[in-house]
Amino acid sequence: MIEIQNISKSFDGKQILHNISGTFEKGRTNLIIGASGTGKSVLLKNIVGLVQPDEGHVLYDGRDFTSGDKALKTDVRREIGMLFQGGALFDSKNVEQNVMFPLNVLTKMSKEEKLDRVNICLEKVGLENVNKKMPSEISGGMKKRVGIARAIVNHSKYLFCDEPNSGLDPQTSIVIDNLIKEITEELSITTVVVTHDMNSVMEIGDYVMFIHQGHKLWEGNNQNIFDCNVKELEDFIFANKLMRAVRHQNHTE
Amino acid sequence: MKSLGKYLIFIATLFVRRESIGTYVRLVIDESIKIGVNSIFIFAIVSSFMGAVTTIQTAYNLISPLIPNYVISLVVRDMTILELAPTIMAIVFAGKVGSNIAGELGTMRITEQIDALEVMGINSTSYLVLPKIVAALLMYPMLVVLAAFLSMYGGYLAGTLTGEITGTEYIYGIRYEFIEYNIAFALIKSVVFAFLVSSISAYKGFFTKGGALEVGVASTSAVTNSCIAILLADYLLAQLLL
């Protein structure tokens, strides 16, 4: 479980995040949603420690990551797996080397053990026989899968995904969403996904936090999101023509 | 001053939260191949022609019958060891290796590969930059020795083939009143220049922000700043050590 308590952050005098709190439970997919430029990715970077919050704390299973010492931070970081927007695969390494990378650096496993673990993870994300391909030789969807495999290879307890569907077609997006949910439930890990894709919200949103201009305006899940009385969230949800059509149909029924 | 402070902090972070020695050994070998072995060709070409041209131009300037021919190779030798091999080749090194380091790290930064390392709990500065600096410190002095040899050999070929100087005279000039300390001076310079080029280029690449355009800017800036640093250090070392 990850708890964020009163996170605030500003850059060059401009406040990006205002006093954000929330709890991301284990074994469910937690979504941070909001329009572009609202501070979702900044919040995620604060949570994983890429950016230090000006105020507030991030607790990983009760461990204070924000004000903890270096040893604690290193321990927590080694339990984190992250899928970046573009995959962030290492260009000079092939798929197998990319997935094996955390094991090479963070563990003392034998080469055979590492290879077995890599193949298990690649199989889990539905990728086989691509071990020797370079990142430049695989599609965007495959890159995301490799990114997920790399994120879970070291038995991560916490999985973070920064816009996992960006640049993907709707079908592949659903595959990636379902893969994230499946892995979260199967491995019983805490997953936090940053997205602005309403399809993802409806597919995998066990817990949804809505951010608008750096403020948390709503939290709930994909079942009660349509019952919200927050204008900004309604504007966000129904910006899509398809969602408006669904609402219209529901009203006429 | 702010940049200088940031650069010094960057250098200090190379030595904290390090990985295992085995990891660095592998990385240093890989980087040595990229930085050293892959630079041999350009160093060989540039240094050979540099020596050849220095010989021809020195011969052109020394037309007095009072000056013996072996002075040509003596001039080539001292110019090569004191300045051409360590300093001019450092400019070539900055152009080839410095731009490569800045481009590589800049691309890793904008594609979030550096963030990926940090999230894994790896000190990205130490993991990515330290091996490059160590490899440069190991390989550049060797490249300078190679460049010095090829420069003098290039001069020998140019001088003897054009008939400006005989082979015996050239070898005599090369050995005449040779000061061993000059070799030590050249090697000290090469270590300093290797550190400056690799660390400045890594610094420029590591803190790239933006996109492809900024990566290009970082590469150019890495070469420019490295060249300025080389020339300043060259002057300071000459003042201090000669």
Contacts between the chains, C-beta under 8 A, distances in Angstrom:
chain1	res1	chain2	res2	distance
A	48	B	119	5.4
A	49	B	118	7.6
A	49	B	119	7.6
A	50	B	115	5.6
A	50	B	118	6.0
A	50	B	119	6.8
A	70	B	17	7.0
A	73	B	121	7.7
A	74	B	17	6.9
A	74	B	121	4.9
A	75	B	121	7.9
A	76	B	121	8.0
A	77	B	118	7.8
A	77	B	119	6.5
A	77	B	120	6.6
A	77	B	121	3.3
A	78	B	120	7.1
A	78	B	121	4.4
A	80	B	119	5.7
A	80	B	120	7.5
A	80	B	121	7.6
A	82	B	116	6.8
A	82	B	119	4.6
A	84	B	112	4.4
A	84	B	115	6.7
A	84	B	116	6.1
A	85	B	112	7.0
A	86	B	111	5.7
A	86	B	112	6.3
A	88	B	111	6.1
A	88	B	112	4.1
A	88	B	113	5.1
A	88	B	115	6.8
A	88	B	116	4.2
A	89	B	113	7.6
A	90	B	108	8.0
A	90	B	113	5.8
A	90	B	116	7.9
A	91	B	107	7.4
A	91	B	108	7.9
A	91	B	111	7.7
A	91	B	113	7.5
A	101	B	120	8.0
A	102	B	120	5.5
A	104	B	23	7.7
A	105	B	19	6.1
A	105	B	23	6.4
A	105	B	120	7.1
A	105	B	122	5.9
A	105	B	127	7.7
A	106	B	120	6.9
A	106	B	121	7.1
A	106	B	122	7.9
A	160	B	119	7.7
